[in-house]
Amino acid sequence: MHWQFYYAKRNSFYPPDYENAGLGGSEASIVVLSRALAARGHQVEVFNCCYRPGVYDGVTWRQAWELADAATPDVAVAVRFEESLWPRESVAPRYLFWMLDDRTSGPASFTERFGDLGGMVVVASEAMRRRLDAAQVEVPTVTIPLPVEIERYRGPTGDRRSVCLFSSMPNRGLDVALSIWPAIRAAVHDAELWVTGGWQLWGFTSSEAEDRWNQILGTAPLPAGVRLLGPVSRTELVSIQQRAALTFYPCRFPEMFCLAAAESAAAGTPVVASATEALLERIEHNHTGLLIPGDISSPVVKSSFAQAVTTLLTDRNRLDRLARNARQSVSQLVPDRVARAWETLVD
C-alpha cells in the first residue's frame, strides 16, 4: 500500500537527525512510524522541508513542494497542521489527519474538507480527544499511541545513581525544576539533575538556543548538582535515560502524549510529573511513577514535588518497584504494533 505523509512545518530535518542532532517529538514520531510501515512492506513517502532528500530505511523523503506533482497515494496523511492538508481536488482513496498537539484548527479544517469523504483523525491520547470535543470538532477519531523504540531499552541498566532527569523543552517547566532542586539536593547530598534537550531540536542554532535560554531562564549560575547536557545523540539519550533514577517533570505545558515520559517508562525510569493532560495517561500514580496535582508555581506544589522526589531517591525498594512496573507498561508502543494499528484504518 502506498502511504504519503505531508508535514508542512518549515523547519528542515531528515531521518539521520533523529539519531544525531535530535528531533522534537512530532518529527521523531514521523521518522519512527514511517519506517515501521516501510518495514511491513508498504511504499512510504514523507514530504517535508527535507534538506537532504533520499531513501532512508526504506522510506522516500522528498521536498514538500514535490507533493503537487506526486502520484496519488492509497493513504494521504496530513500531519499536525492545517497547512498540511491535501488540496480539495485531490482524489486519494483514504484521508487521515495525524493530530500531534493541542491545536484543533487543523482537524477542524480537515473535517470540513474531507469529513464527507470518510476522513478520520488519528489522536495519540484521550487528552487530544477532549480538545476536539471542547472545540466541537465532530469527526471520527481513533486513538493510536505514538511509537517508541522499546527494543533499544532492553539492555541491562546497571546500578542507577541518584540522578534525576529533565528531558523536555526548557520552557515547559525547567525554571520550576531548578527552583525546587536545592531542597532535593539538601535532602539527598549526592543527587544530580541532568538536563537534556533544547531548542536545537526545533531547528534553532546553538546561539539562538542560548538566546532563548537566557530570555526564559536568565543568566544566573545553575544550582549545585545540575548538569546541562543539552542535545545529545539518540544512543546517548537512551543511555542517560537508563542511568537515571527518575525523570523529574514539573510541567506547565499541555502535553498531549509526552514522548519523554513514554521513553522513560521504557527505560525503567519512573516519572514524577504534574497531574495534567496526557501525563495522566502516561503515568499511573504510585504504580509506574508519581503524579503531583496543582499549579507548579505554587509553593505547596513545589514542596510536594521535592518531597516526592526525595522519598523515591531514599527508598530504593519503592523506586525499583515503580521501575519494573513502568517497563511493563509500554508494550503497546512498539513501532511494529503501532504500525499495525495504522494499517487497520485502511483495511
PyMOL commands that set and color helices and strands:
alter all, ss='L'
color gray80, all
select helices_A, chain A and resi 16-19+25-39+64-69+82-84+105-117+126-134+150-153+170-172+174-187+199-202+206-217+234-243+259-266+279-282+299-314+316-328+331-333+335-343
alter helices_A, ss='H'
color red, helices_A
select strands_A, chain A and resi 2-6+43-48+54-56+59-63+75-79+94-98+120-123+141-143+163-166+192-196+226-230+246-249+271-274+289-292
alter strands_A, ss='S'
color yellow, strands_A
deselect
rebuild
show_as cartoon
